[in-house]
Amino acid sequence: MSEFGNPRTDVRQALARAGWREDSRGRLAAANGTVWSEVDDLYDSGLDGPGGAWSWSVHFDSDVPAAVIVAACLAAAGQAVTR
């Protein structure tokens, strides 16, 4: 669960089904090192590249639909987007 107590369950469940695993800080990580996590208690979240935020980073405001976030995460991890 998120350190902010706001688990954005819709995104978390979809990424978990795609094989992403939660680390000790509550972030979800893909096999290639791409990481998604909540960034505040307002449902904002972020996606960091395999090299961490210094490689590249994308911010998602709270009103971004889960399907968009999940598709971006899967694409960044090199995984196929399925329905």
Beta strands, then each sheet from edge to edge (+ up, - down):
strand 1: 21-22
strand 2: 28-29
strand 3: 35-38
strand 4: 45-48
strand 5: 57-60
sheet 1: 1+ 2- 3+ 4- 5+
end
